[in-house]
Amino acid sequence: MNTIFSDLPNRAIIQVASSVHAGQRDSIPCKFDGIQGKRAQIVSQQRLPISTAITVEYNDTMLLGEVVACTRNVDDMWHIEVRVEQVLTGLQSLMTLRARLLGEQVPEFSMAGAGRR
């Protein structure tokens, strides 16, 4: 099965420390299925080990957390449960304010799903 997450309205990006290049991060396309309490549900084509610290970028929100479950389903996709430690919102406004205060060019907003509301 070949899913193109960029075509989904609830697309998101997982950021995880690279296992190949120290100090760098890998971006993994995924689908954000929601959050209930401190548990977020995402779907990915890539397996993530339990206890992996990740960031999930969805719309104008960043979720910081840890993988607590990762199961392969009959659709050959990985269903990942994340224990959310922090939720950061209003990221586009914060980036724009920072750029203006530092006299920098206002960045093009690139969070996953930006502009899709």
N, C-alpha and C positions, 0 to 999 in steps of 0.2 A: 504494500500500500504506500502510495506516495502522496502525502498531504502537503499542500502549500499553505502554511500558516499565515502568510502575508495577505491572503485573500479573505481571511476570517475577520468578522467584526470584533471579536474578543481576542485578537492576537496579542501576544506579549513576547518579551525577551527575557530569558534567564541569563544572568551573568554569573559565572563561576570561575574560580581560580584555574588557570590553565595547568593541565597535567604535563604539558610538553615544554612550555616556556615559563620559567620562574618569573614571578612579578607581573605576569600578564593575565588577562582574563579572556575567557571564551564566551561568545554570545551564542545562545541556543534558541532558535525560534520555538514558540510553544503557543498553546491555547489556554487562556485563563478561564477556569470554570467557576470561579467564585470563592468567597471566603465566608466562613461561619465561625464566629468567636475568634480564636487565634489559629485557626486551621485554614490554609488556602489549598485549593485543588487546581492542579495544572496538568496538561497533557502534552507530552513531547515524544518525538521520535527517538530520543536518546535517553538511555538509562542513567540515573544519577545515584551514586551510592548513599546509603543511609548515613546520616550525620554530616553530610556535605553542607557547608555554609553557602547560601546562594542569595542573589538579589533578583527579584522579579520586577520588571518594568512593564507597567500596564497603564495606558492613557497617561495621565499626569500624576501617576502614583508609583512609588517605589516601595516594595515589600522586602524587608530584610528578614531572613529566617534560616531554618535548617530543615533538610529533608528528613522526614520521620517514616515515610513509607514510599516504596516505588514498586509497582506491580505491573507486569505486562498483561495486557488484556487480549482477547481474541482478535481484536482489530490490529494487532501488532504495534500498538502504541503503548507508551509508558504513562501510567497514571500516577502522578506524584503528589504526595501530601506534604505540605510544608508547615512547620510550626513557626508562626510569624512572631518575631521579636519586636520589630519596629515597622511603622507605616509612615512614610513621608509623602505629603501631598503638596500641591502647588509648586511643583518643581520648575515649570516653565517660567512662572513669575519670579521665582528666586534666581534662576539663571539670568534672566533679563535684568533684574535689579543689580546683581553682582557685576555684570558687564558694564552697565551704565555708571556705577560707582567707581569702577576701575578705568573708565574712559575707553573701554574696548568696544569692538563692533558687537552689536547684539547678535547672539548666535541663532542659527536656524534650529528650531526645536526638532529633536530627532527621537524622542521617546517612542516606543512601540505603540501604535494605535493613536498617536496624536492627531487631533483633528477629527477623529471618528467618535462621535458622541451619540 
